Amino acid sequence: MSPSPQAGTKAVIYCRVSSSKQKKVGDGLGSQESRCREFARYKGLEVVEIFQDDASGGLIDRPAFRQCFALSVNARTTRMS
């Protein structure tokens, strides 16, 4: 059994794919989100926001990533990737 986080711990989920094909098949955005939600439930975390980018990880300008990071820093939430 894994250790439980403090009661009321919040989490954000960040999902990213590099191509349009990945968005639709395999480990696309929906699959990533489902697995992250499952993990959050297992850990007793409350998911407060989902962020998704359809862009290469090599790109610096990923709008959802920047939003996710800003929320995590400002709200002191638990980050999941």
PyRosetta script that sets phi, psi and omega in degrees:
from pyrosetta import init, pose_from_sequence

init()
pose = pose_from_sequence("MSPSPQAGTKAVIYCRVSSSKQKKVGDGLGSQESRCREFARYKGLEVVEIFQDDASGGLIDRPAFRQCFALSVNARTTRMS")
pose.set_psi(1, 135.7)
pose.set_omega(1, -178.5)
pose.set_phi(2, -86.8)
pose.set_psi(2, 154.4)
pose.set_omega(2, 178.5)
pose.set_phi(3, -63.8)
pose.set_psi(3, 143.0)
pose.set_omega(3, 179.6)
pose.set_phi(4, -87.5)
pose.set_psi(4, 141.7)
pose.set_omega(4, 174.9)
pose.set_phi(5, -73.8)
pose.set_psi(5, 170.1)
pose.set_omega(5, 177.2)
pose.set_phi(6, -61.8)
pose.set_psi(6, 147.2)
pose.set_omega(6, 178.1)
pose.set_phi(7, -55.6)
pose.set_psi(7, 138.5)
pose.set_omega(7, 178.1)
pose.set_phi(8, 82.7)
pose.set_psi(8, 7.6)
pose.set_omega(8, 179.3)
pose.set_phi(9, -66.5)
pose.set_psi(9, 130.5)
pose.set_omega(9, -177.8)
pose.set_phi(10, -104.2)
pose.set_psi(10, 156.6)
pose.set_omega(10, 179.9)
pose.set_phi(11, -140.3)
pose.set_psi(11, 152.3)
pose.set_omega(11, 169.4)
pose.set_phi(12, -116.5)
pose.set_psi(12, 152.8)
pose.set_omega(12, 178.9)
pose.set_phi(13, -116.1)
pose.set_psi(13, 133.0)
pose.set_omega(13, 175.4)
pose.set_phi(14, -120.5)
pose.set_psi(14, 121.4)
pose.set_omega(14, 178.9)
pose.set_phi(15, -118.0)
pose.set_psi(15, 142.5)
pose.set_omega(15, -179.7)
pose.set_phi(16, -147.5)
pose.set_psi(16, 138.3)
pose.set_omega(16, 170.0)
pose.set_phi(17, -124.3)
pose.set_psi(17, 156.0)
pose.set_omega(17, -177.1)
pose.set_phi(18, -95.3)
pose.set_psi(18, -17.4)
pose.set_omega(18, -176.2)
pose.set_phi(19, -141.6)
pose.set_psi(19, 162.1)
pose.set_omega(19, 177.3)
pose.set_phi(20, -62.8)
pose.set_psi(20, -35.1)
pose.set_omega(20, 179.1)
pose.set_phi(21, -62.5)
pose.set_psi(21, -44.8)
pose.set_omega(21, 179.1)
pose.set_phi(22, -62.4)
pose.set_psi(22, -29.6)
pose.set_omega(22, -179.4)
pose.set_phi(23, -63.3)
pose.set_psi(23, -28.7)
pose.set_omega(23, -173.2)
pose.set_phi(24, -102.9)
pose.set_psi(24, -29.0)
pose.set_omega(24, -174.6)
pose.set_phi(25, -129.7)
pose.set_psi(25, 163.8)
pose.set_omega(25, 175.8)
pose.set_phi(26, 66.5)
pose.set_psi(26, -131.2)
pose.set_omega(26, -179.0)
pose.set_phi(27, -90.9)
pose.set_psi(27, 58.8)
pose.set_omega(27, 179.8)
pose.set_phi(28, -72.6)
pose.set_psi(28, -172.6)
pose.set_omega(28, -176.5)
pose.set_phi(29, -59.3)
pose.set_psi(29, -42.5)
pose.set_omega(29, -179.2)
pose.set_phi(30, -63.1)
pose.set_psi(30, -42.3)
pose.set_omega(30, 179.2)
pose.set_phi(31, -65.0)
pose.set_psi(31, -43.5)
pose.set_omega(31, 179.1)
pose.set_phi(32, -62.5)
pose.set_psi(32, -44.5)
pose.set_omega(32, 180.0)
pose.set_phi(33, -61.9)
pose.set_psi(33, -44.2)
pose.set_omega(33, 179.9)
pose.set_phi(34, -59.7)
pose.set_psi(34, -45.6)
pose.set_omega(34, -179.9)
pose.set_phi(35, -65.6)
pose.set_psi(35, -38.0)
pose.set_omega(35, 178.6)
pose.set_phi(36, -68.0)
pose.set_psi(36, -40.6)
pose.set_omega(36, 177.2)
pose.set_phi(37, -62.2)
pose.set_psi(37, -41.5)
pose.set_omega(37, 178.3)
pose.set_phi(38, -61.4)
pose.set_psi(38, -44.4)
pose.set_omega(38, 178.4)
pose.set_phi(39, -61.6)
pose.set_psi(39, -43.1)
pose.set_omega(39, 179.7)
pose.set_phi(40, -61.4)
pose.set_psi(40, -43.8)
pose.set_omega(40, 177.3)
pose.set_phi(41, -60.4)
pose.set_psi(41, -44.6)
pose.set_omega(41, 179.7)
pose.set_phi(42, -58.3)
pose.set_psi(42, -38.6)
pose.set_omega(42, -178.8)
pose.set_phi(43, -87.7)
pose.set_psi(43, -4.9)
pose.set_omega(43, -179.3)
pose.set_phi(44, 76.0)
pose.set_psi(44, 28.1)
pose.set_omega(44, -179.0)
pose.set_phi(45, -94.1)
pose.set_psi(45, 146.8)
pose.set_omega(45, 174.8)
pose.set_phi(46, -96.6)
pose.set_psi(46, 114.8)
pose.set_omega(46, 178.3)
pose.set_phi(47, -77.9)
pose.set_psi(47, 120.9)
pose.set_omega(47, -176.6)
pose.set_phi(48, -106.0)
pose.set_psi(48, -16.0)
pose.set_omega(48, -178.6)
pose.set_phi(49, -162.1)
pose.set_psi(49, 146.1)
pose.set_omega(49, 175.9)
pose.set_phi(50, -119.3)
pose.set_psi(50, 131.5)
pose.set_omega(50, 177.2)
pose.set_phi(51, -121.0)
pose.set_psi(51, 138.8)
pose.set_omega(51, -178.7)
pose.set_phi(52, -137.1)
pose.set_psi(52, 135.4)
pose.set_omega(52, 174.7)
pose.set_phi(53, -125.0)
pose.set_psi(53, 143.2)
pose.set_omega(53, 174.4)
pose.set_phi(54, -115.1)
pose.set_psi(54, 71.5)
pose.set_omega(54, -175.3)
pose.set_phi(55, -157.7)
pose.set_psi(55, 153.6)
pose.set_omega(55, 178.9)
pose.set_phi(56, -60.0)
pose.set_psi(56, 142.1)
pose.set_omega(56, 176.2)
pose.set_phi(57, -65.6)
pose.set_psi(57, -17.3)
pose.set_omega(57, 178.6)
pose.set_phi(58, -76.4)
pose.set_psi(58, -13.4)
pose.set_omega(58, 179.5)
pose.set_phi(59, -82.2)
pose.set_psi(59, 137.8)
pose.set_omega(59, 178.0)
pose.set_phi(60, -79.8)
pose.set_psi(60, -36.8)
pose.set_omega(60, -175.7)
pose.set_phi(61, -87.1)
pose.set_psi(61, 84.4)
pose.set_omega(61, 175.0)
pose.set_phi(62, -117.9)
pose.set_psi(62, 102.3)
pose.set_omega(62, -172.5)
pose.set_phi(63, -54.9)
pose.set_psi(63, -46.1)
pose.set_omega(63, -177.8)
pose.set_phi(64, -66.5)
pose.set_psi(64, -35.1)
pose.set_omega(64, 177.7)
pose.set_phi(65, -63.9)
pose.set_psi(65, -43.9)
pose.set_omega(65, 179.7)
pose.set_phi(66, -63.0)
pose.set_psi(66, -40.8)
pose.set_omega(66, 177.7)
pose.set_phi(67, -64.1)
pose.set_psi(67, -44.2)
pose.set_omega(67, 179.3)
pose.set_phi(68, -60.4)
pose.set_psi(68, -46.9)
pose.set_omega(68, -179.8)
pose.set_phi(69, -61.6)
pose.set_psi(69, -45.9)
pose.set_omega(69, -179.4)
pose.set_phi(70, -61.7)
pose.set_psi(70, -43.6)
pose.set_omega(70, 178.7)
pose.set_phi(71, -63.6)
pose.set_psi(71, -42.7)
pose.set_omega(71, -179.2)
pose.set_phi(72, -62.3)
pose.set_psi(72, -42.7)
pose.set_omega(72, -179.8)
pose.set_phi(73, -70.2)
pose.set_psi(73, -45.9)
pose.set_omega(73, -175.4)
pose.set_phi(74, -70.4)
pose.set_psi(74, -39.9)
pose.set_omega(74, -175.4)
pose.set_phi(75, -96.5)
pose.set_psi(75, -5.1)
pose.set_omega(75, -178.2)
pose.set_phi(76, 55.4)
pose.set_psi(76, 46.5)
pose.set_omega(76, 177.7)
pose.set_phi(77, -87.3)
pose.set_psi(77, 167.6)
pose.set_omega(77, 174.6)
pose.set_phi(78, -84.5)
pose.set_psi(78, 127.7)
pose.set_omega(78, -178.7)
pose.set_phi(79, -93.0)
pose.set_psi(79, 139.4)
pose.set_omega(79, 175.4)
pose.set_phi(80, -127.6)
pose.set_psi(80, 147.0)
pose.set_omega(80, 175.5)
pose.set_phi(81, -133.4)
pose.dump_pdb("model.pdb")
